[in-house]
Amino acid sequence: QYVFRQFTRPEPGYGKQRGESIDFDKITMAETAGGEIGEFQDMPETKFSITKDSLSVTEYGNSVPWTGKLETLSEFNPQQPVQKVVMNDQKLVLDNAVATKMKTSDICYIPTGASSQAWDVDGTPSTLATSNFNYFHLKEMVDAASTGEFGSGNTGKIIPKFPDGKYVVILTTKAKRGLFDDPDFEEAAKFSYPRKLLNGEIMEETVYDCRFVVTDNHSALSNSKGTNLIGEALLLGDDSIIEGVALKEELRYKLAVKYGRDKGLAWYAVLGFAKPWDYSSDGEEHIIRFTSSAS
């Protein structure tokens, strides 16, 4: 059911009666890479760092009430449409919560033309976008993620790929249109290969080490940034958002009041999300935002 939330990493070992916050480990990559070893050469050694971070959980929920009279006189069962409304609200709210964390990424990519760009690594895009998403911008973002070079002078760690060896790109409707209208992208897509689809994935192929997911939830990801109302996009690497669940989302019926005349159905959860990596403090970030300053 979720577009953004399907890319979170649930923190194991957390649940009820474990407190309001949860600590999790942040494990860096090896400081130096291994390589060939001569027959009489000592085994090379390297180090990595483990740091602690935390996230807080909070209550989420919403409800829809109805009356016993409606239930008695209605030609349809009100519980069925109410359940659909409540579950759609749950999906929207929790997806928005994850997207909000994703959009706090320090690394921002701003298209200043069909084949030009600007970078910001302080979390605030300071340049106005003037071009929509296209294959050039996709390749620039992927190359930066693979090398850790986020524009001139902005060097950090590479963004790790998902276990299948791919990045995930989440596109709004307009960003998707910009990419699919690019003939270079159409040509590249001819030589890709199919595999199992993610929720919201728009094609069975991977292109330039990426899988593509589209969202029509424009309250989570803007469809109208920049001077030409371009759509936003997110490039995600592995381990981009941590999720802590004290109580998994569930549906609850309203307890009987007024002799059963008041009815209601709610969704309820106690959980929280956190972005573990920050370029400013860790020199490492697992999300790139395709965005713009305010128009």
Summary of the structure (lengths in Angstrom):
residues: 295
radius of gyration: 22.7
end to end distance: 32.5
largest distance: 87.6
contacts: 883
relative contact order: 0.23
helix: 23%
strand: 31%
